[in-house]
Amino acid sequence: MNKIKIIVERHSDGYVGYPLGLKGVVVGQGNSFEEALEDTQSAIKFHIESFGSDIFDDESEILDVIVADSLVA
C-alpha cells in the first residue's frame, strides 16, 4: 500500500482533485470536497489497475506540500 498526497482545489463551480507523485494524468471532481476526494481516489485506483505499480514516481517522496501565491509579469 502506498501513501498518496491528493490536492483538492475549490473552484466557483465545484471541486477538483488530483494526486501528486503519479505518472500520467489522474483527476477527480465533485460538488463538495468529499465528493472530489472520493472521485479522485476512485480514479487513482482505476489508474493503478490499468497501468500497474509502475505509475508511482519513486524517485522522490513528497514529504509536504506548500501552497504559495506569486505574481507573474
C-alpha positions as CSV (number, residue, x, y, z in Angstrom):
1,M,0.0,0.0,0.0
2,N,1.3,3.4,-1.0
3,K,0.6,6.7,0.7
4,I,-0.5,9.3,-1.9
5,K,-1.0,13.0,-1.3
6,I,-4.1,14.5,-3.0
7,I,-4.6,18.1,-3.8
8,V,-8.2,19.3,-3.8
9,E,-9.0,22.7,-5.3
10,R,-12.2,24.7,-4.7
11,H,-13.5,26.5,-7.8
12,S,-16.6,28.6,-8.3
13,D,-18.4,25.6,-9.9
14,G,-17.1,22.8,-7.7
15,Y,-14.0,20.9,-6.5
16,V,-11.2,19.3,-8.5
17,G,-8.7,16.8,-7.1
18,Y,-5.5,15.3,-8.3
19,P,-2.7,13.2,-6.8
20,L,0.9,14.0,-6.5
21,G,3.7,11.6,-7.3
22,L,2.0,9.5,-10.0
23,K,2.9,9.2,-13.7
24,G,0.1,10.1,-16.0
25,V,-3.0,12.3,-15.6
26,V,-5.5,11.4,-12.8
27,V,-8.3,13.9,-12.0
28,G,-11.4,13.7,-9.9
29,Q,-14.3,16.2,-9.4
30,G,-17.3,16.8,-7.3
31,N,-19.7,19.3,-5.9
32,S,-18.1,19.1,-2.4
33,F,-14.6,18.4,-1.0
34,E,-15.7,14.9,0.0
35,E,-17.1,14.1,-3.5
36,A,-14.0,15.3,-5.2
37,L,-11.8,13.3,-2.8
38,E,-13.8,10.1,-3.3
39,D,-13.8,10.6,-7.1
40,T,-10.0,11.2,-7.1
41,Q,-9.4,8.1,-5.0
42,S,-11.5,6.1,-7.4
43,A,-9.6,7.5,-10.4
44,I,-6.3,6.6,-8.7
45,K,-7.5,3.0,-8.1
46,F,-8.6,2.7,-11.8
47,H,-5.2,4.2,-12.9
48,I,-3.3,1.6,-10.9
49,E,-5.5,-1.3,-12.1
50,S,-5.0,-0.1,-15.7
51,F,-1.2,0.6,-15.7
52,G,0.2,-1.2,-12.7
53,S,2.5,-0.1,-10.0
54,D,5.0,1.4,-12.5
55,I,2.9,4.6,-12.3
56,F,4.4,5.5,-8.9
57,D,7.1,8.1,-9.2
58,D,9.6,6.5,-6.8
59,E,12.4,8.9,-7.5
60,S,11.4,11.4,-4.8
61,E,9.0,11.0,-2.0
62,I,6.8,14.1,-1.4
63,L,7.2,15.0,2.3
64,D,5.0,18.1,2.4
65,V,3.0,20.4,0.1
66,I,3.2,24.1,0.4
67,V,0.9,26.4,-1.5
68,A,2.2,29.9,-2.1
69,D,0.9,32.9,-4.1
70,S,3.2,34.6,-6.6
71,L,2.8,37.4,-9.0
72,V,3.9,36.7,-12.6
73,A,4.5,39.5,-15.1
